[in-house]
Amino acid sequence: MSSPHPRSLAAARRLAAALRRVGDSSVAAEIARRVDDLLVPRLTTVEAPLLVVLGGSTGVGKSTLLNSVTGHRVSRDGVLRPTTRVPVLVHHPQERSALSGAGMPPGVELCGDDAVPAGLALLDSPDLDSVETHNREIAADLILAADLWLAVTSPARYADAVPWAQIRRAAARRGPMAVVLNRVSPADAETVSAHLAGLLAADGLGEAPLMTVTDQTVVDGVLPASAVAPLRAMFEGLAADRELRTTMRRASAGGLAVELAGQAEQLAAGWLGHDAASTGDDVSEAARALAREAGEGT
């Protein structure tokens, strides 16, 4: 099957090859890996479920939200996973094959669930501020890979530096994003939500959907259905609108391409005037070509 984005795909592969020729550079190797693992699969996949990543700080209730949207605890073969050390991707059972090459970091566990509408895949990400470096790296990769980042926060964490840095990066690449203010008391919901909305607007994200989930009793890991009704409505709307999903996938792929191209060009700029200058020229040229193709519509 031919790529739906042949010129962007060729530019991405050219950049990855140029980065691999750098030699002893862990940064170049990491950018090349992201191009290969995250971007290239997106440019070669014609149809895939919209990847919605629930990401945020420690203790904001990402897993509880995912459980609540599905209506039960997310499980693997009936066995409850104890933590979010391993990212769990919940999808409609009939769409497993479509996800196999959809551009996700290695190690993501797939879990079929009839509660997830066809056309969507919901991923519970490790914490952005995890004490474990590996978990933080996976979380950052997943947000880059997301077609829609559902940024989950809470009254105690919504101004934290780590997730806010990711929010600004998402804004810069124009990645589709929605925000959930979780675990907020009903008495404070309006005040905190308004303050968070102001912070988002100040960073150019005033149009990002902002939903509030009030603090309620959790039974067997699940909130009352009414608490997550807006989330479910959003997901059902996305599942019903194939054209919108395609537009969002295209936007997220374009944003990812621009970000990775920018990382590569910044790396290459550091080699000017050094022995690696010619290699840097190759990387810079390939990066500019990818950014140009992405800017023209991926």
C-alpha positions as CSV (number, residue, x, y, z in Angstrom):
1,M,0.0,0.0,0.0
2,S,1.4,3.4,-1.0
3,S,1.9,6.1,1.6
4,P,-0.8,8.8,1.8
5,H,2.1,11.3,2.4
6,P,4.9,10.2,0.0
7,R,6.9,13.4,0.0
8,S,6.8,13.8,3.8
9,L,7.7,10.2,4.2
10,A,10.7,10.5,1.9
11,A,11.8,13.6,3.8
12,A,11.4,11.9,7.2
13,R,13.5,8.9,6.1
14,R,16.1,11.2,4.6
15,L,16.4,13.0,8.0
16,A,16.6,9.8,10.0
17,A,19.4,8.5,7.7
18,A,21.3,11.8,8.0
19,L,21.0,11.6,11.8
20,R,22.2,8.0,11.9
21,R,25.3,9.1,9.9
22,V,26.3,11.5,12.7
23,G,28.1,8.7,14.6
24,D,28.7,9.2,18.3
25,S,25.8,11.4,19.3
26,S,23.1,10.1,21.6
27,V,21.0,13.1,20.9
28,A,21.1,12.5,17.1
29,A,20.3,8.8,17.7
30,E,17.3,9.7,19.9
31,I,15.8,12.1,17.3
32,A,16.4,9.5,14.6
33,R,14.6,6.9,16.8
34,R,11.6,9.2,17.2
35,V,11.4,9.8,13.5
36,D,11.5,6.1,12.8
37,D,9.2,5.0,15.7
38,L,6.7,7.8,15.9
39,L,6.6,9.8,12.6
40,V,7.3,7.3,9.8
41,P,4.4,4.9,10.9
42,R,2.0,7.9,10.9
43,L,3.0,8.8,7.4
44,T,2.6,5.3,6.1
45,T,-0.7,4.4,7.8
46,V,-3.8,5.3,5.8
47,E,-6.4,4.4,8.4
48,A,-5.9,4.0,12.1
49,P,-7.9,4.8,15.2
50,L,-7.5,8.3,16.6
51,L,-4.9,8.0,19.4
52,V,-6.0,9.8,22.6
53,V,-3.3,10.0,25.2
54,L,-4.3,10.7,28.8
55,G,-1.2,12.4,30.2
56,G,-0.3,14.5,33.2
57,S,1.4,14.6,36.6
58,T,1.4,12.1,39.3
59,G,-1.8,11.7,41.3
60,V,-4.2,13.6,39.0
61,G,-6.4,10.6,38.3
62,K,-5.6,9.6,34.7
63,S,-6.3,5.9,35.3
64,T,-9.5,6.6,37.2
65,L,-10.8,8.7,34.3
66,L,-10.0,5.9,31.8
67,N,-11.7,3.4,34.0
68,S,-14.7,5.6,34.3
69,V,-15.0,6.3,30.6
70,T,-15.1,2.6,29.9
71,G,-17.3,1.9,32.9
72,H,-15.0,-0.6,34.6
73,R,-11.4,-1.2,35.6
74,V,-9.1,-1.5,32.6
75,S,-7.7,-5.0,32.7
76,R,-5.6,-7.5,30.7
77,D,-7.1,-10.9,30.4
78,G,-9.1,-10.2,33.5
79,V,-6.1,-9.3,35.7
80,L,-5.9,-5.7,37.0
81,R,-2.7,-3.9,36.2
82,P,-1.3,-2.6,39.4
83,T,0.2,0.7,38.1
84,T,0.7,2.8,35.0
85,R,4.4,1.8,34.6
86,V,3.5,0.1,31.4
87,P,1.3,2.2,29.1
88,V,-2.1,0.6,28.4
89,L,-3.9,1.2,25.1
90,V,-7.6,0.5,25.2
91,H,-9.2,0.0,21.8
92,H,-12.2,-1.5,20.1
93,P,-11.5,-5.3,19.8
94,Q,-11.9,-5.2,16.0
95,E,-9.2,-2.5,15.5
96,R,-6.2,-4.3,17.0
97,S,-4.5,-4.9,13.6
98,A,-5.0,-1.3,12.6
99,L,-2.9,-0.2,15.6
100,S,0.0,-2.5,15.0
101,G,1.8,0.0,12.8
102,A,0.2,3.2,13.9
103,G,3.3,4.9,15.4
104,M,3.6,4.2,19.1
105,P,6.7,3.8,21.3
106,P,7.6,0.2,22.0
107,G,6.2,-1.5,25.1
108,V,2.6,-0.3,24.9
109,E,0.1,-3.0,25.9
110,L,-3.0,-3.3,23.8
111,C,-6.3,-4.1,25.5
112,G,-9.5,-4.7,23.5
113,D,-12.6,-3.4,25.1
114,D,-16.1,-3.1,23.6
115,A,-16.7,0.0,25.7
116,V,-14.4,2.0,23.4
117,P,-16.1,3.1,20.2
118,A,-14.6,2.1,16.9
119,G,-12.3,4.9,15.6
120,L,-10.7,5.7,18.9
121,A,-7.9,4.3,21.0
122,L,-7.4,5.6,24.6
123,L,-4.0,5.4,26.2
124,D,-3.2,5.7,29.9
125,S,0.3,7.2,30.0
126,P,3.0,7.1,32.7
127,D,3.4,10.2,34.8
128,L,5.2,13.2,33.1
129,D,6.9,13.9,36.4
130,S,7.6,10.3,37.4
131,V,10.6,9.6,39.6
132,E,11.7,7.1,37.0
133,T,13.5,8.5,34.0
134,H,12.3,5.8,31.7
135,N,8.7,6.5,32.6
136,R,9.1,10.3,32.0
137,E,10.7,9.5,28.6
138,I,7.8,7.2,27.6
139,A,5.3,9.8,28.7
140,A,6.9,12.5,26.6
141,D,7.0,10.2,23.6
142,L,3.4,9.3,24.0
143,I,2.3,13.0,24.0
144,L,4.4,13.5,20.8
145,A,2.6,10.5,19.3
146,A,-0.9,11.6,20.3
147,D,-3.5,12.6,17.8
148,L,-5.2,14.2,20.8
149,W,-3.5,14.8,24.1
150,L,-6.0,14.8,26.9
151,A,-4.0,16.8,29.5
152,V,-5.2,15.7,32.9
153,T,-4.6,17.9,35.9
154,S,-6.0,18.8,39.3
155,P,-6.3,21.9,41.5
156,A,-3.1,20.9,43.3
157,R,-1.1,20.3,40.1
158,Y,-2.4,22.5,37.3
159,A,0.4,25.1,37.5
160,D,3.2,22.5,37.8
161,A,6.3,23.3,35.7
162,V,6.8,19.9,34.0
163,P,3.3,19.4,32.5
164,W,3.2,23.1,31.6
165,A,6.4,22.8,29.6
166,Q,4.7,20.0,27.6
167,I,1.6,22.2,27.2
168,R,3.7,25.0,25.7
169,R,5.4,22.5,23.4
170,A,2.0,21.2,22.2
171,A,0.9,24.8,21.6
172,A,4.0,25.5,19.6
173,R,3.5,22.5,17.3
174,R,-0.3,23.1,17.3
175,G,-0.9,19.6,18.5
176,P,-4.6,18.8,19.1
177,M,-5.2,19.0,22.9
178,A,-8.1,19.1,25.4
179,V,-7.7,19.6,29.1
180,V,-9.4,17.9,32.1
181,L,-9.4,19.6,35.5
182,N,-10.0,16.5,37.7
183,R,-10.7,16.0,41.4
184,V,-11.9,19.6,42.0
185,S,-14.3,20.3,44.8
186,P,-17.7,21.5,43.5
187,A,-17.3,24.7,45.6
188,D,-14.0,25.5,43.9
189,A,-14.8,24.3,40.4
190,E,-15.8,27.6,38.8
191,T,-12.9,29.6,40.3
192,V,-10.1,27.1,39.6
193,S,-11.5,26.4,36.1
194,A,-11.5,30.1,35.2
195,H,-7.9,30.6,36.4
196,L,-6.8,27.6,34.4
197,A,-8.6,28.8,31.3
198,G,-6.8,32.1,31.7
199,L,-3.4,30.4,31.9
200,L,-4.2,28.4,28.8
201,A,-5.4,31.5,26.9
202,A,-2.1,33.3,27.8
203,D,-0.2,30.5,26.1
204,G,-2.3,30.5,23.0
205,L,-4.5,27.6,23.9
206,G,-7.7,29.5,24.7
207,E,-9.6,27.4,22.2
208,A,-8.6,24.0,23.8
209,P,-11.6,22.3,25.3
210,L,-11.6,22.5,29.1
211,M,-13.7,20.0,31.0
212,T,-14.1,19.8,34.8
213,V,-14.6,16.6,36.7
214,T,-15.6,17.2,40.3
215,D,-14.3,15.2,43.2
216,Q,-16.8,12.3,43.8
217,T,-16.8,8.9,45.4
218,V,-14.9,6.3,43.4
219,V,-16.3,2.7,43.5
220,D,-14.0,-0.1,42.3
221,G,-11.9,2.4,40.5
222,V,-14.8,4.0,38.7
223,L,-16.5,7.4,39.0
224,P,-20.2,7.8,38.6
225,A,-21.2,7.9,34.9
226,S,-22.5,11.5,35.2
227,A,-19.0,12.7,36.3
228,V,-17.4,11.8,33.0
229,A,-20.4,12.4,30.7
230,P,-18.7,15.4,28.9
231,L,-15.7,13.2,28.2
232,R,-17.8,10.4,26.9
233,A,-19.8,12.8,24.7
234,M,-16.5,14.2,23.2
235,F,-15.3,10.7,22.5
236,E,-18.6,9.6,20.9
237,G,-18.5,12.8,18.8
238,L,-15.0,12.0,17.5
239,A,-15.9,8.4,16.9
240,A,-18.9,9.5,14.7
241,D,-16.9,12.0,12.6
242,R,-14.4,10.2,10.4
243,E,-13.5,13.4,8.5
244,L,-12.6,15.2,11.8
245,R,-10.5,12.3,12.9
246,T,-8.6,12.3,9.6
247,T,-8.0,16.1,10.0
248,M,-6.7,15.7,13.5
249,R,-4.4,12.8,12.5
250,R,-3.0,15.0,9.7
251,A,-2.5,17.9,12.1
252,S,-0.8,15.8,14.7
253,A,1.6,14.2,12.2
254,G,2.4,17.6,10.8
255,G,3.1,19.0,14.2
256,L,5.3,16.1,15.1
257,A,7.3,16.4,11.9
258,V,7.9,20.1,12.5
259,E,9.0,19.5,16.1
260,L,11.4,16.7,15.2
261,A,12.8,18.7,12.3
262,G,13.3,21.7,14.7
263,Q,15.2,19.4,17.2
264,A,17.4,18.1,14.4
265,E,18.2,21.6,13.0
266,Q,19.0,22.9,16.5
267,L,21.4,20.0,17.0
268,A,23.1,20.6,13.6
269,A,23.6,24.3,14.4
270,G,25.9,23.3,17.2
271,W,28.3,21.7,14.7
272,L,28.9,24.8,12.6
273,G,32.7,25.5,12.4
274,H,33.6,22.1,13.8
275,D,34.8,18.8,12.1
276,A,31.2,17.6,11.9
277,A,30.0,20.7,10.0
278,S,29.5,18.8,6.7
279,T,27.4,16.2,8.5
280,G,25.5,19.1,10.2
281,D,24.8,20.6,6.8
282,D,23.2,17.3,5.7
283,V,21.1,17.1,8.8
284,S,20.1,20.7,8.6
285,E,19.1,20.4,4.9
286,A,17.1,17.2,5.6
287,A,15.4,18.9,8.6
288,R,14.4,21.9,6.6
289,A,13.0,19.7,3.8
290,L,10.8,17.8,6.3
291,A,9.6,21.0,7.9
292,R,8.7,22.4,4.5
293,E,6.8,19.3,3.5
294,A,5.0,19.3,6.8
295,G,4.1,22.9,6.4
296,E,2.6,22.2,3.0
297,G,0.1,19.7,4.5
298,T,2.1,16.6,5.4
